[in-house]
Amino acid sequence: MYKRIRDLRNDAGLTQKQVAQYLKMSQTGYSKYETGETTPSITVLCALADYYHVSVDYLMERTDIKIPYPKKI
């Protein structure tokens, strides 16, 4: 999961600080997600999935399909 989070950020041309600001957290705290030192909460995983337009399953490496699920109406 940690590699996917880092790769998505790099592919988007974003810094850790930019993503951390989106998540309303410190850059240091966010960097721990990318190194695997800390596991993101489900709330953070959902926020990252929405931000990158992928599914949580993709972030967690349960699938290689990036397309997010349809949202509830």
CHARMM internal coordinates of N, CA and C (Angstrom, degrees):
IC EDIT
DIST 1 N 1 CA 1.4358
DIST 1 CA 1 C 1.5253
ANGL 1 N 1 CA 1 C 110.47
DIST 1 C 2 N 1.2928
ANGL 1 CA 1 C 2 N 117.15
DIHE 1 N 1 CA 1 C 2 N -37.76
DIST 2 N 2 CA 1.4605
ANGL 1 C 2 N 2 CA 120.93
DIHE 1 CA 1 C 2 N 2 CA -173.92
DIST 2 CA 2 C 1.5238
ANGL 2 N 2 CA 2 C 111.16
DIHE 1 C 2 N 2 CA 2 C -65.32
DIST 2 C 3 N 1.3110
ANGL 2 CA 2 C 3 N 116.11
DIHE 2 N 2 CA 2 C 3 N -39.62
DIST 3 N 3 CA 1.4662
ANGL 2 C 3 N 3 CA 120.39
DIHE 2 CA 2 C 3 N 3 CA 179.02
DIST 3 CA 3 C 1.5252
ANGL 3 N 3 CA 3 C 110.53
DIHE 2 C 3 N 3 CA 3 C -65.05
DIST 3 C 4 N 1.3135
ANGL 3 CA 3 C 4 N 117.26
DIHE 3 N 3 CA 3 C 4 N -41.08
DIST 4 N 4 CA 1.4660
ANGL 3 C 4 N 4 CA 120.33
DIHE 3 CA 3 C 4 N 4 CA -179.89
DIST 4 CA 4 C 1.5224
ANGL 4 N 4 CA 4 C 111.04
DIHE 3 C 4 N 4 CA 4 C -62.74
DIST 4 C 5 N 1.3219
ANGL 4 CA 4 C 5 N 116.80
DIHE 4 N 4 CA 4 C 5 N -43.35
DIST 5 N 5 CA 1.4645
ANGL 4 C 5 N 5 CA 120.44
DIHE 4 CA 4 C 5 N 5 CA 179.74
DIST 5 CA 5 C 1.5230
ANGL 5 N 5 CA 5 C 109.77
DIHE 4 C 5 N 5 CA 5 C -61.20
DIST 5 C 6 N 1.3079
ANGL 5 CA 5 C 6 N 116.70
DIHE 5 N 5 CA 5 C 6 N -44.33
DIST 6 N 6 CA 1.4696
ANGL 5 C 6 N 6 CA 121.32
DIHE 5 CA 5 C 6 N 6 CA 179.28
DIST 6 CA 6 C 1.5263
ANGL 6 N 6 CA 6 C 110.99
DIHE 5 C 6 N 6 CA 6 C -65.68
DIST 6 C 7 N 1.3384
ANGL 6 CA 6 C 7 N 116.32
DIHE 6 N 6 CA 6 C 7 N -44.97
DIST 7 N 7 CA 1.4660
ANGL 6 C 7 N 7 CA 120.13
DIHE 6 CA 6 C 7 N 7 CA -178.53
DIST 7 CA 7 C 1.5210
ANGL 7 N 7 CA 7 C 112.04
DIHE 6 C 7 N 7 CA 7 C -63.62
DIST 7 C 8 N 1.3234
ANGL 7 CA 7 C 8 N 117.41
DIHE 7 N 7 CA 7 C 8 N -40.92
DIST 8 N 8 CA 1.4602
ANGL 7 C 8 N 8 CA 120.27
DIHE 7 CA 7 C 8 N 8 CA 178.10
DIST 8 CA 8 C 1.5296
ANGL 8 N 8 CA 8 C 110.90
DIHE 7 C 8 N 8 CA 8 C -62.57
DIST 8 C 9 N 1.3183
ANGL 8 CA 8 C 9 N 116.45
DIHE 8 N 8 CA 8 C 9 N -41.24
DIST 9 N 9 CA 1.4629
ANGL 8 C 9 N 9 CA 120.48
DIHE 8 CA 8 C 9 N 9 CA 178.62
DIST 9 CA 9 C 1.5187
ANGL 9 N 9 CA 9 C 110.15
DIHE 8 C 9 N 9 CA 9 C -63.53
DIST 9 C 10 N 1.3296
ANGL 9 CA 9 C 10 N 116.71
DIHE 9 N 9 CA 9 C 10 N -47.85
DIST 10 N 10 CA 1.4650
ANGL 9 C 10 N 10 CA 120.53
DIHE 9 CA 9 C 10 N 10 CA -179.84
DIST 10 CA 10 C 1.5249
ANGL 10 N 10 CA 10 C 111.38
DIHE 9 C 10 N 10 CA 10 C -62.71
DIST 10 C 11 N 1.3282
ANGL 10 CA 10 C 11 N 117.51
DIHE 10 N 10 CA 10 C 11 N -42.78
DIST 11 N 11 CA 1.4648
ANGL 10 C 11 N 11 CA 121.63
DIHE 10 CA 10 C 11 N 11 CA 179.50
DIST 11 CA 11 C 1.5349
ANGL 11 N 11 CA 11 C 111.40
DIHE 10 C 11 N 11 CA 11 C -61.66
DIST 11 C 12 N 1.3293
ANGL 11 CA 11 C 12 N 116.33
DIHE 11 N 11 CA 11 C 12 N -31.46
DIST 12 N 12 CA 1.4653
ANGL 11 C 12 N 12 CA 120.94
DIHE 11 CA 11 C 12 N 12 CA 179.40
DIST 12 CA 12 C 1.5305
ANGL 12 N 12 CA 12 C 112.04
DIHE 11 C 12 N 12 CA 12 C -83.53
DIST 12 C 13 N 1.3342
ANGL 12 CA 12 C 13 N 116.56
DIHE 12 N 12 CA 12 C 13 N -5.79
DIST 13 N 13 CA 1.4590
ANGL 12 C 13 N 13 CA 120.57
DIHE 12 CA 12 C 13 N 13 CA 179.69
DIST 13 CA 13 C 1.5185
ANGL 13 N 13 CA 13 C 113.01
DIHE 12 C 13 N 13 CA 13 C 71.35
DIST 13 C 14 N 1.3241
ANGL 13 CA 13 C 14 N 116.31
DIHE 13 N 13 CA 13 C 14 N 31.13
DIST 14 N 14 CA 1.4594
ANGL 13 C 14 N 14 CA 121.42
DIHE 13 CA 13 C 14 N 14 CA -177.73
DIST 14 CA 14 C 1.5244
ANGL 14 N 14 CA 14 C 111.20
DIHE 13 C 14 N 14 CA 14 C -104.70
DIST 14 C 15 N 1.3114
ANGL 14 CA 14 C 15 N 115.40
DIHE 14 N 14 CA 14 C 15 N 156.35
DIST 15 N 15 CA 1.4637
ANGL 14 C 15 N 15 CA 120.92
DIHE 14 CA 14 C 15 N 15 CA 174.10
DIST 15 CA 15 C 1.5352
ANGL 15 N 15 CA 15 C 108.55
DIHE 14 C 15 N 15 CA 15 C -93.89
DIST 15 C 16 N 1.3077
ANGL 15 CA 15 C 16 N 115.22
DIHE 15 N 15 CA 15 C 16 N 162.83
DIST 16 N 16 CA 1.4632
ANGL 15 C 16 N 16 CA 119.50
DIHE 15 CA 15 C 16 N 16 CA 174.69
DIST 16 CA 16 C 1.5241
ANGL 16 N 16 CA 16 C 109.80
DIHE 15 C 16 N 16 CA 16 C -59.98
DIST 16 C 17 N 1.3131
ANGL 16 CA 16 C 17 N 116.62
DIHE 16 N 16 CA 16 C 17 N -38.04
DIST 17 N 17 CA 1.4684
ANGL 16 C 17 N 17 CA 120.56
DIHE 16 CA 16 C 17 N 17 CA -178.90
DIST 17 CA 17 C 1.5246
ANGL 17 N 17 CA 17 C 111.13
DIHE 16 C 17 N 17 CA 17 C -62.30
DIST 17 C 18 N 1.3281
ANGL 17 CA 17 C 18 N 118.04
DIHE 17 N 17 CA 17 C 18 N -40.63
DIST 18 N 18 CA 1.4625
ANGL 17 C 18 N 18 CA 121.27
DIHE 17 CA 17 C 18 N 18 CA 179.63
DIST 18 CA 18 C 1.5227
ANGL 18 N 18 CA 18 C 111.62
DIHE 17 C 18 N 18 CA 18 C -63.86
DIST 18 C 19 N 1.3210
ANGL 18 CA 18 C 19 N 116.22
DIHE 18 N 18 CA 18 C 19 N -44.13
DIST 19 N 19 CA 1.4704
ANGL 18 C 19 N 19 CA 119.58
DIHE 18 CA 18 C 19 N 19 CA 179.59
DIST 19 CA 19 C 1.5282
ANGL 19 N 19 CA 19 C 109.71
DIHE 18 C 19 N 19 CA 19 C -68.16
DIST 19 C 20 N 1.3148
ANGL 19 CA 19 C 20 N 116.81
DIHE 19 N 19 CA 19 C 20 N -40.32
DIST 20 N 20 CA 1.4682
ANGL 19 C 20 N 20 CA 120.77
DIHE 19 CA 19 C 20 N 20 CA 178.16
DIST 20 CA 20 C 1.5242
ANGL 20 N 20 CA 20 C 110.48
DIHE 19 C 20 N 20 CA 20 C -60.55
DIST 20 C 21 N 1.3177
ANGL 20 CA 20 C 21 N 117.48
DIHE 20 N 20 CA 20 C 21 N -40.81
DIST 21 N 21 CA 1.4648
ANGL 20 C 21 N 21 CA 120.37
DIHE 20 CA 20 C 21 N 21 CA 177.82
DIST 21 CA 21 C 1.5217
ANGL 21 N 21 CA 21 C 110.87
DIHE 20 C 21 N 21 CA 21 C -62.77
DIST 21 C 22 N 1.3190
ANGL 21 CA 21 C 22 N 117.32
DIHE 21 N 21 CA 21 C 22 N -41.86
DIST 22 N 22 CA 1.4608
ANGL 21 C 22 N 22 CA 121.06
DIHE 21 CA 21 C 22 N 22 CA 176.67
DIST 22 CA 22 C 1.5287
ANGL 22 N 22 CA 22 C 110.52
DIHE 21 C 22 N 22 CA 22 C -58.61
DIST 22 C 23 N 1.3346
ANGL 22 CA 22 C 23 N 116.03
DIHE 22 N 22 CA 22 C 23 N -40.84
DIST 23 N 23 CA 1.4679
ANGL 22 C 23 N 23 CA 121.36
DIHE 22 CA 22 C 23 N 23 CA -178.87
DIST 23 CA 23 C 1.5260
ANGL 23 N 23 CA 23 C 112.52
DIHE 22 C 23 N 23 CA 23 C -82.36
DIST 23 C 24 N 1.3367
ANGL 23 CA 23 C 24 N 116.37
DIHE 23 N 23 CA 23 C 24 N -2.83
DIST 24 N 24 CA 1.4803
ANGL 23 C 24 N 24 CA 122.18
DIHE 23 CA 23 C 24 N 24 CA -178.46
DIST 24 CA 24 C 1.5234
ANGL 24 N 24 CA 24 C 111.40
DIHE 23 C 24 N 24 CA 24 C 58.63
DIST 24 C 25 N 1.3277
ANGL 24 CA 24 C 25 N 114.49
DIHE 24 N 24 CA 24 C 25 N 50.95
DIST 25 N 25 CA 1.4608
ANGL 24 C 25 N 25 CA 120.49
DIHE 24 CA 24 C 25 N 25 CA 178.02
DIST 25 CA 25 C 1.5234
ANGL 25 N 25 CA 25 C 108.98
DIHE 24 C 25 N 25 CA 25 C -143.50
DIST 25 C 26 N 1.3201
ANGL 25 CA 25 C 26 N 116.48
DIHE 25 N 25 CA 25 C 26 N 175.48
DIST 26 N 26 CA 1.4641
ANGL 25 C 26 N 26 CA 120.37
DIHE 25 CA 25 C 26 N 26 CA 179.87
DIST 26 CA 26 C 1.5288
ANGL 26 N 26 CA 26 C 110.31
DIHE 25 C 26 N 26 CA 26 C -78.62
DIST 26 C 27 N 1.3257
ANGL 26 CA 26 C 27 N 115.39
DIHE 26 N 26 CA 26 C 27 N 156.29
DIST 27 N 27 CA 1.4678
ANGL 26 C 27 N 27 CA 120.83
DIHE 26 CA 26 C 27 N 27 CA 176.18
DIST 27 CA 27 C 1.5178
ANGL 27 N 27 CA 27 C 109.53
DIHE 26 C 27 N 27 CA 27 C -63.27
DIST 27 C 28 N 1.3144
ANGL 27 CA 27 C 28 N 117.43
DIHE 27 N 27 CA 27 C 28 N -38.01
DIST 28 N 28 CA 1.4657
ANGL 27 C 28 N 28 CA 121.47
DIHE 27 CA 27 C 28 N 28 CA 179.25
DIST 28 CA 28 C 1.5233
ANGL 28 N 28 CA 28 C 110.81
DIHE 27 C 28 N 28 CA 28 C -61.94
DIST 28 C 29 N 1.3227
ANGL 28 CA 28 C 29 N 116.33
DIHE 28 N 28 CA 28 C 29 N -44.53
DIST 29 N 29 CA 1.4609
ANGL 28 C 29 N 29 CA 120.34
DIHE 28 CA 28 C 29 N 29 CA 178.72
DIST 29 CA 29 C 1.5146
ANGL 29 N 29 CA 29 C 111.56
DIHE 28 C 29 N 29 CA 29 C -62.78
DIST 29 C 30 N 1.3364
ANGL 29 CA 29 C 30 N 116.22
DIHE 29 N 29 CA 29 C 30 N -42.40
DIST 30 N 30 CA 1.4568
ANGL 29 C 30 N 30 CA 119.73
DIHE 29 CA 29 C 30 N 30 CA 179.19
DIST 30 CA 30 C 1.5270
ANGL 30 N 30 CA 30 C 111.09
DIHE 29 C 30 N 30 CA 30 C -65.81
DIST 30 C 31 N 1.3232
ANGL 30 CA 30 C 31 N 117.54
DIHE 30 N 30 CA 30 C 31 N -40.08
DIST 31 N 31 CA 1.4699
ANGL 30 C 31 N 31 CA 120.21
DIHE 30 CA 30 C 31 N 31 CA -177.70
DIST 31 CA 31 C 1.5296
ANGL 31 N 31 CA 31 C 111.26
DIHE 30 C 31 N 31 CA 31 C -60.90
DIST 31 C 32 N 1.3244
ANGL 31 CA 31 C 32 N 116.51
DIHE 31 N 31 CA 31 C 32 N -27.85
DIST 32 N 32 CA 1.4685
ANGL 31 C 32 N 32 CA 120.02
DIHE 31 CA 31 C 32 N 32 CA 178.53
DIST 32 CA 32 C 1.5305
ANGL 32 N 32 CA 32 C 111.30
DIHE 31 C 32 N 32 CA 32 C -66.91
DIST 32 C 33 N 1.3259
ANGL 32 CA 32 C 33 N 117.53
DIHE 32 N 32 CA 32 C 33 N -27.18
DIST 33 N 33 CA 1.4642
ANGL 32 C 33 N 33 CA 120.38
DIHE 32 CA 32 C 33 N 33 CA 174.62
DIST 33 CA 33 C 1.5246
ANGL 33 N 33 CA 33 C 110.27
DIHE 32 C 33 N 33 CA 33 C -67.48
DIST 33 C 34 N 1.3283
ANGL 33 CA 33 C 34 N 115.64
DIHE 33 N 33 CA 33 C 34 N -41.54
DIST 34 N 34 CA 1.4616
ANGL 33 C 34 N 34 CA 119.84
DIHE 33 CA 33 C 34 N 34 CA -177.00
DIST 34 CA 34 C 1.5220
ANGL 34 N 34 CA 34 C 113.13
DIHE 33 C 34 N 34 CA 34 C -73.02
DIST 34 C 35 N 1.3173
ANGL 34 CA 34 C 35 N 117.53
DIHE 34 N 34 CA 34 C 35 N -23.15
DIST 35 N 35 CA 1.4653
ANGL 34 C 35 N 35 CA 120.23
DIHE 34 CA 34 C 35 N 35 CA 178.52
DIST 35 CA 35 C 1.5253
ANGL 35 N 35 CA 35 C 112.31
DIHE 34 C 35 N 35 CA 35 C -94.38
DIST 35 C 36 N 1.3330
ANGL 35 CA 35 C 36 N 116.74
DIHE 35 N 35 CA 35 C 36 N -9.55
DIST 36 N 36 CA 1.4540
ANGL 35 C 36 N 36 CA 120.28
DIHE 35 CA 35 C 36 N 36 CA -178.96
DIST 36 CA 36 C 1.5091
ANGL 36 N 36 CA 36 C 113.37
DIHE 35 C 36 N 36 CA 36 C 84.38
DIST 36 C 37 N 1.3277
ANGL 36 CA 36 C 37 N 116.49
DIHE 36 N 36 CA 36 C 37 N 6.64
DIST 37 N 37 CA 1.4689
ANGL 36 C 37 N 37 CA 120.35
DIHE 36 CA 36 C 37 N 37 CA 179.08
DIST 37 CA 37 C 1.5286
ANGL 37 N 37 CA 37 C 110.85
DIHE 36 C 37 N 37 CA 37 C -69.34
DIST 37 C 38 N 1.3358
ANGL 37 CA 37 C 38 N 116.16
DIHE 37 N 37 CA 37 C 38 N -31.92
DIST 38 N 38 CA 1.4591
ANGL 37 C 38 N 38 CA 122.69
DIHE 37 CA 37 C 38 N 38 CA 179.28
DIST 38 CA 38 C 1.5189
ANGL 38 N 38 CA 38 C 108.54
DIHE 37 C 38 N 38 CA 38 C -132.33
DIST 38 C 39 N 1.3244
ANGL 38 CA 38 C 39 N 116.39
DIHE 38 N 38 CA 38 C 39 N 143.34
DIST 39 N 39 CA 1.4527
ANGL 38 C 39 N 39 CA 121.21
DIHE 38 CA 38 C 39 N 39 CA 176.59
DIST 39 CA 39 C 1.5268
ANGL 39 N 39 CA 39 C 108.95
DIHE 38 C 39 N 39 CA 39 C -95.54
DIST 39 C 40 N 1.3382
ANGL 39 CA 39 C 40 N 117.20
DIHE 39 N 39 CA 39 C 40 N 129.02
DIST 40 N 40 CA 1.4674
ANGL 39 C 40 N 40 CA 119.11
DIHE 39 CA 39 C 40 N 40 CA 179.54
DIST 40 CA 40 C 1.5242
ANGL 40 N 40 CA 40 C 111.56
DIHE 39 C 40 N 40 CA 40 C -65.65
DIST 40 C 41 N 1.3199
ANGL 40 CA 40 C 41 N 115.38
DIHE 40 N 40 CA 40 C 41 N 146.52
DIST 41 N 41 CA 1.4664
ANGL 40 C 41 N 41 CA 120.45
DIHE 40 CA 40 C 41 N 41 CA 175.50
DIST 41 CA 41 C 1.5273
ANGL 41 N 41 CA 41 C 108.93
DIHE 40 C 41 N 41 CA 41 C -70.28
DIST 41 C 42 N 1.3163
ANGL 41 CA 41 C 42 N 116.41
DIHE 41 N 41 CA 41 C 42 N 166.76
DIST 42 N 42 CA 1.4553
ANGL 41 C 42 N 42 CA 120.09
DIHE 41 CA 41 C 42 N 42 CA 178.27
DIST 42 CA 42 C 1.5255
ANGL 42 N 42 CA 42 C 110.37
DIHE 41 C 42 N 42 CA 42 C -62.76
DIST 42 C 43 N 1.3288
ANGL 42 CA 42 C 43 N 117.52
DIHE 42 N 42 CA 42 C 43 N -32.85
DIST 43 N 43 CA 1.4677
ANGL 42 C 43 N 43 CA 121.21
DIHE 42 CA 42 C 43 N 43 CA 177.46
DIST 43 CA 43 C 1.5181
ANGL 43 N 43 CA 43 C 110.41
DIHE 42 C 43 N 43 CA 43 C -62.99
DIST 43 C 44 N 1.3232
ANGL 43 CA 43 C 44 N 116.49
DIHE 43 N 43 CA 43 C 44 N -43.51
DIST 44 N 44 CA 1.4650
ANGL 43 C 44 N 44 CA 121.09
DIHE 43 CA 43 C 44 N 44 CA 179.12
DIST 44 CA 44 C 1.5246
ANGL 44 N 44 CA 44 C 109.85
DIHE 43 C 44 N 44 CA 44 C -68.24
DIST 44 C 45 N 1.3191
ANGL 44 CA 44 C 45 N 117.48
DIHE 44 N 44 CA 44 C 45 N -42.37
DIST 45 N 45 CA 1.4669
ANGL 44 C 45 N 45 CA 120.31
DIHE 44 CA 44 C 45 N 45 CA 178.21
DIST 45 CA 45 C 1.5277
ANGL 45 N 45 CA 45 C 111.18
DIHE 44 C 45 N 45 CA 45 C -59.54
DIST 45 C 46 N 1.3119
ANGL 45 CA 45 C 46 N 117.14
DIHE 45 N 45 CA 45 C 46 N -42.56
DIST 46 N 46 CA 1.4658
ANGL 45 C 46 N 46 CA 120.81
DIHE 45 CA 45 C 46 N 46 CA 178.56
DIST 46 CA 46 C 1.5273
ANGL 46 N 46 CA 46 C 110.35
DIHE 45 C 46 N 46 CA 46 C -64.73
DIST 46 C 47 N 1.3242
ANGL 46 CA 46 C 47 N 116.99
DIHE 46 N 46 CA 46 C 47 N -41.64
DIST 47 N 47 CA 1.4645
ANGL 46 C 47 N 47 CA 120.66
DIHE 46 CA 46 C 47 N 47 CA 178.88
DIST 47 CA 47 C 1.5249
ANGL 47 N 47 CA 47 C 110.84
DIHE 46 C 47 N 47 CA 47 C -63.36
DIST 47 C 48 N 1.3297
ANGL 47 CA 47 C 48 N 117.40
DIHE 47 N 47 CA 47 C 48 N -42.36
DIST 48 N 48 CA 1.4611
ANGL 47 C 48 N 48 CA 120.88
DIHE 47 CA 47 C 48 N 48 CA 178.67
DIST 48 CA 48 C 1.5291
ANGL 48 N 48 CA 48 C 111.28
DIHE 47 C 48 N 48 CA 48 C -66.40
DIST 48 C 49 N 1.3180
ANGL 48 CA 48 C 49 N 116.50
DIHE 48 N 48 CA 48 C 49 N -40.39
DIST 49 N 49 CA 1.4651
ANGL 48 C 49 N 49 CA 120.21
DIHE 48 CA 48 C 49 N 49 CA 178.47
DIST 49 CA 49 C 1.5283
ANGL 49 N 49 CA 49 C 110.00
DIHE 48 C 49 N 49 CA 49 C -61.90
DIST 49 C 50 N 1.3141
ANGL 49 CA 49 C 50 N 117.11
DIHE 49 N 49 CA 49 C 50 N -43.43
DIST 50 N 50 CA 1.4668
ANGL 49 C 50 N 50 CA 120.69
DIHE 49 CA 49 C 50 N 50 CA 177.49
DIST 50 CA 50 C 1.5240
ANGL 50 N 50 CA 50 C 110.79
DIHE 49 C 50 N 50 CA 50 C -64.18
DIST 50 C 51 N 1.3131
ANGL 50 CA 50 C 51 N 116.63
DIHE 50 N 50 CA 50 C 51 N -43.06
DIST 51 N 51 CA 1.4664
ANGL 50 C 51 N 51 CA 122.26
DIHE 50 CA 50 C 51 N 51 CA -177.59
DIST 51 CA 51 C 1.5329
ANGL 51 N 51 CA 51 C 111.49
DIHE 50 C 51 N 51 CA 51 C -61.13
DIST 51 C 52 N 1.3193
ANGL 51 CA 51 C 52 N 116.19
DIHE 51 N 51 CA 51 C 52 N -43.42
DIST 52 N 52 CA 1.4681
ANGL 51 C 52 N 52 CA 121.08
DIHE 51 CA 51 C 52 N 52 CA -177.01
DIST 52 CA 52 C 1.5311
ANGL 52 N 52 CA 52 C 112.93
DIHE 51 C 52 N 52 CA 52 C -95.12
DIST 52 C 53 N 1.3308
ANGL 52 CA 52 C 53 N 117.43
DIHE 52 N 52 CA 52 C 53 N 0.05
DIST 53 N 53 CA 1.4663
ANGL 52 C 53 N 53 CA 122.46
DIHE 52 CA 52 C 53 N 53 CA 179.54
DIST 53 CA 53 C 1.5285
ANGL 53 N 53 CA 53 C 111.87
DIHE 52 C 53 N 53 CA 53 C 58.18
DIST 53 C 54 N 1.3363
ANGL 53 CA 53 C 54 N 114.49
DIHE 53 N 53 CA 53 C 54 N 48.31
DIST 54 N 54 CA 1.4628
ANGL 53 C 54 N 54 CA 122.09
DIHE 53 CA 53 C 54 N 54 CA 176.00
DIST 54 CA 54 C 1.5282
ANGL 54 N 54 CA 54 C 107.84
DIHE 53 C 54 N 54 CA 54 C -131.16
DIST 54 C 55 N 1.3198
ANGL 54 CA 54 C 55 N 116.50
DIHE 54 N 54 CA 54 C 55 N 173.41
DIST 55 N 55 CA 1.4628
ANGL 54 C 55 N 55 CA 119.81
DIHE 54 CA 54 C 55 N 55 CA 176.88
DIST 55 CA 55 C 1.5248
ANGL 55 N 55 CA 55 C 109.99
DIHE 54 C 55 N 55 CA 55 C -89.59
DIST 55 C 56 N 1.3164
ANGL 55 CA 55 C 56 N 115.34
DIHE 55 N 55 CA 55 C 56 N 158.15
DIST 56 N 56 CA 1.4706
ANGL 55 C 56 N 56 CA 120.43
DIHE 55 CA 55 C 56 N 56 CA 174.52
DIST 56 CA 56 C 1.5246
ANGL 56 N 56 CA 56 C 109.01
DIHE 55 C 56 N 56 CA 56 C -62.47
DIST 56 C 57 N 1.3273
ANGL 56 CA 56 C 57 N 117.27
DIHE 56 N 56 CA 56 C 57 N -36.63
DIST 57 N 57 CA 1.4698
ANGL 56 C 57 N 57 CA 120.42
DIHE 56 CA 56 C 57 N 57 CA 177.31
DIST 57 CA 57 C 1.5226
ANGL 57 N 57 CA 57 C 110.97
DIHE 56 C 57 N 57 CA 57 C -59.35
DIST 57 C 58 N 1.3246
ANGL 57 CA 57 C 58 N 117.23
DIHE 57 N 57 CA 57 C 58 N -37.69
DIST 58 N 58 CA 1.4686
ANGL 57 C 58 N 58 CA 120.12
DIHE 57 CA 57 C 58 N 58 CA 176.80
DIST 58 CA 58 C 1.5300
ANGL 58 N 58 CA 58 C 110.19
DIHE 57 C 58 N 58 CA 58 C -64.37
DIST 58 C 59 N 1.3199
ANGL 58 CA 58 C 59 N 117.15
DIHE 58 N 58 CA 58 C 59 N -45.14
DIST 59 N 59 CA 1.4708
ANGL 58 C 59 N 59 CA 120.37
DIHE 58 CA 58 C 59 N 59 CA 178.81
DIST 59 CA 59 C 1.5233
ANGL 59 N 59 CA 59 C 111.16
DIHE 58 C 59 N 59 CA 59 C -59.56
DIST 59 C 60 N 1.3314
ANGL 59 CA 59 C 60 N 116.16
DIHE 59 N 59 CA 59 C 60 N -38.34
DIST 60 N 60 CA 1.4620
ANGL 59 C 60 N 60 CA 121.17
DIHE 59 CA 59 C 60 N 60 CA -177.04
DIST 60 CA 60 C 1.5209
ANGL 60 N 60 CA 60 C 113.03
DIHE 59 C 60 N 60 CA 60 C -85.34
DIST 60 C 61 N 1.3426
ANGL 60 CA 60 C 61 N 116.58
DIHE 60 N 60 CA 60 C 61 N 4.81
DIST 61 N 61 CA 1.4598
ANGL 60 C 61 N 61 CA 123.27
DIHE 60 CA 60 C 61 N 61 CA 178.54
DIST 61 CA 61 C 1.5304
ANGL 61 N 61 CA 61 C 112.95
DIHE 60 C 61 N 61 CA 61 C 63.27
DIST 61 C 62 N 1.3364
ANGL 61 CA 61 C 62 N 115.54
DIHE 61 N 61 CA 61 C 62 N 30.34
DIST 62 N 62 CA 1.4617
ANGL 61 C 62 N 62 CA 119.88
DIHE 61 CA 61 C 62 N 62 CA 175.48
DIST 62 CA 62 C 1.5156
ANGL 62 N 62 CA 62 C 110.41
DIHE 61 C 62 N 62 CA 62 C -86.69
DIST 62 C 63 N 1.3407
ANGL 62 CA 62 C 63 N 116.37
DIHE 62 N 62 CA 62 C 63 N -15.15
DIST 63 N 63 CA 1.4628
ANGL 62 C 63 N 63 CA 122.43
DIHE 62 CA 62 C 63 N 63 CA 177.28
DIST 63 CA 63 C 1.5194
ANGL 63 N 63 CA 63 C 108.20
DIHE 62 C 63 N 63 CA 63 C -150.84
DIST 63 C 64 N 1.3072
ANGL 63 CA 63 C 64 N 115.87
DIHE 63 N 63 CA 63 C 64 N 159.46
DIST 64 N 64 CA 1.4645
ANGL 63 C 64 N 64 CA 120.86
DIHE 63 CA 63 C 64 N 64 CA 175.22
DIST 64 CA 64 C 1.5222
ANGL 64 N 64 CA 64 C 111.50
DIHE 63 C 64 N 64 CA 64 C -102.29
DIST 64 C 65 N 1.3235
ANGL 64 CA 64 C 65 N 116.47
DIHE 64 N 64 CA 64 C 65 N 4.62
DIST 65 N 65 CA 1.4566
ANGL 64 C 65 N 65 CA 121.86
DIHE 64 CA 64 C 65 N 65 CA 179.00
DIST 65 CA 65 C 1.5269
ANGL 65 N 65 CA 65 C 108.63
DIHE 64 C 65 N 65 CA 65 C -89.08
DIST 65 C 66 N 1.3279
ANGL 65 CA 65 C 66 N 116.03
DIHE 65 N 65 CA 65 C 66 N 120.73
DIST 66 N 66 CA 1.4653
ANGL 65 C 66 N 66 CA 120.47
DIHE 65 CA 65 C 66 N 66 CA -175.73
DIST 66 CA 66 C 1.5238
ANGL 66 N 66 CA 66 C 114.12
DIHE 65 C 66 N 66 CA 66 C -79.11
DIST 66 C 67 N 1.3242
ANGL 66 CA 66 C 67 N 117.86
DIHE 66 N 66 CA 66 C 67 N -24.31
DIST 67 N 67 CA 1.4632
ANGL 66 C 67 N 67 CA 121.49
DIHE 66 CA 66 C 67 N 67 CA -171.69
DIST 67 CA 67 C 1.5287
ANGL 67 N 67 CA 67 C 110.61
DIHE 66 C 67 N 67 CA 67 C -58.03
DIST 67 C 68 N 1.3358
ANGL 67 CA 67 C 68 N 116.65
DIHE 67 N 67 CA 67 C 68 N 126.41
DIST 68 N 68 CA 1.4757
ANGL 67 C 68 N 68 CA 118.90
DIHE 67 CA 67 C 68 N 68 CA 178.99
DIST 68 CA 68 C 1.5167
ANGL 68 N 68 CA 68 C 111.22
DIHE 67 C 68 N 68 CA 68 C -73.29
DIST 68 C 69 N 1.3080
ANGL 68 CA 68 C 69 N 115.34
DIHE 68 N 68 CA 68 C 69 N 160.95
DIST 69 N 69 CA 1.4558
ANGL 68 C 69 N 69 CA 120.83
DIHE 68 CA 68 C 69 N 69 CA 176.82
DIST 69 CA 69 C 1.5162
ANGL 69 N 69 CA 69 C 109.26
DIHE 68 C 69 N 69 CA 69 C -73.47
DIST 69 C 70 N 1.3316
ANGL 69 CA 69 C 70 N 117.32
DIHE 69 N 69 CA 69 C 70 N 154.06
DIST 70 N 70 CA 1.4718
ANGL 69 C 70 N 70 CA 119.33
DIHE 69 CA 69 C 70 N 70 CA 175.36
DIST 70 CA 70 C 1.5205
ANGL 70 N 70 CA 70 C 109.66
DIHE 69 C 70 N 70 CA 70 C -62.59
DIST 70 C 71 N 1.3225
ANGL 70 CA 70 C 71 N 116.38
DIHE 70 N 70 CA 70 C 71 N 142.79
DIST 71 N 71 CA 1.4560
ANGL 70 C 71 N 71 CA 120.53
DIHE 70 CA 70 C 71 N 71 CA 179.03
DIST 71 CA 71 C 1.5250
ANGL 71 N 71 CA 71 C 110.36
DIHE 70 C 71 N 71 CA 71 C -79.77
DIST 71 C 72 N 1.3200
ANGL 71 CA 71 C 72 N 115.49
DIHE 71 N 71 CA 71 C 72 N 152.76
DIST 72 N 72 CA 1.4572
ANGL 71 C 72 N 72 CA 121.21
DIHE 71 CA 71 C 72 N 72 CA 175.50
DIST 72 CA 72 C 1.5253
ANGL 72 N 72 CA 72 C 108.88
DIHE 71 C 72 N 72 CA 72 C -67.38
DIST 72 C 73 N 1.2920
ANGL 72 CA 72 C 73 N 115.24
DIHE 72 N 72 CA 72 C 73 N 146.02
DIST 73 N 73 CA 1.4655
ANGL 72 C 73 N 73 CA 119.68
DIHE 72 CA 72 C 73 N 73 CA 178.10
DIST 73 CA 73 C 1.5047
ANGL 73 N 73 CA 73 C 109.75
DIHE 72 C 73 N 73 CA 73 C -97.74
END
COOR INIT
IC SEED 1 N 1 CA 1 C
IC BUILD
